[in-house]
Amino acid sequence: MFPDDLLADLRQMPGARHCFLKQLADPDGADTRAWIESSVQRVGGAVADRWAEVLGSLDNRRFFQGYAEVATSEVLHQRGWRVTDLAWPGPCLAARDPNGEPCSLMVLGFVKQVRPADRVAIERLIRSLDRVGSRARIVVLVRRWLPHEFDPEPVRRAIDMWLREVDRSGWDGRYAEYRDDHISLEFALTGEQAREGQGVVAMALGPFEAHRTMEALEHRLVYDLDAYRLSAWSDQPLVVACVCDQPWGLPDGYVRELLYGKPQLQATQPMDPRYTATFGPEMMPSLFRDPLYRVVSAVSFIERQPGSLAPQAGRTYLNPWAVRPASVDSFPGRVFAVHGHDGDRPVMAWVDT
């Protein structure tokens, strides 16, 4: 898949550092290339041909869709799944579950716009703020990612003046804001004084992108599930794999409400299961409760941790109302599955497999 002449041409290509394939051609991408090669060789046939094509693309969307399919195959292989063929219109793979039953895998790839340079800019801001004259500790909330050419000194000077005013008791309240065309920052006083060895910045938070990520996830799920419903495979049980190139960072409650709706009853307890959610029989807006999507047996979230070679299983949510409910043992990682029933109400809990 990655012959030496291709790698040499990619390395000599001017610019294009944003291109995943060019990044993969770097010497430190050798382990990832070997992992992809072994994964493609294991499936063989039409699936291997497709993966060889899309993983040789300079288009990041095509490349990552191929990577997402490879990642899904590898993660589910841990539980005995076997990818057997393509199922079009895509993005679907034909597979056999651990019991040998036929199933479609819908693989949705998501690329988050998070770059190492963004974290570096925030760290540079923290180091600059730690040089202010006051010792009043603050929390920094970054509303949106800082530009690469970000200069923290104007922010530091403004915060220095603010904290001097706070020290003179000339400031009413605990909060301040710094905003211009490119930067949106908020600051809060913790009420503490920095001790020896401590910086002024107690912690830096954000940016928080969960709502925007959820909007993209919901839009993509509904769009592709509607396309699947109109395909020749529409009566085949379906597992959806949502694969991200970064940690998803989604609150569990957001995802549960999208898939199940609001629970009728929630309970926590000191013994396992520590959390249970009971869902009533009434219809409510949610993906699993919609009769149009009863073929969906599960939605699984797969992610790649920074510095990690192989993708990792995150959380999987099983559909208790599916035409063919999935087994909890079919998925690695944490699985939100039926713990029991209260009459006709499913009681869901987390299981670590």
Secondary structure, DSSP 8 states (H G I E B T S, - for coil): ---HHHHHHHHHSSS-TT-HHHHHTSGGGHHHHHHHHHHHHHH-HHHHHHHHHHTT-S-HHHHHHHHHHHHHHHHHHTTT-EEEEEETTTTEEEEE-TTS-EEEEEEEEE-----HHHHHHHHHHHHHHTTSS--EEEEEEESS---TT---HHHHHHHHHHHHHHHTT---SSEEEEE-SS-EEEEEEEEEE--TT--SEEEEE----HHHHHHHHHHHHHHHHHHHHTSTTTTS-EEEEEEESS-----HHHHHHHHH-S-SEEEE-SSSSSEEEE--SS--S-TTTSGGGTTEEEEEEEE--TT-SS-EEEEEEE-TTSSS---GGGS-SEEEEEEEEETTEEEEEEEE-
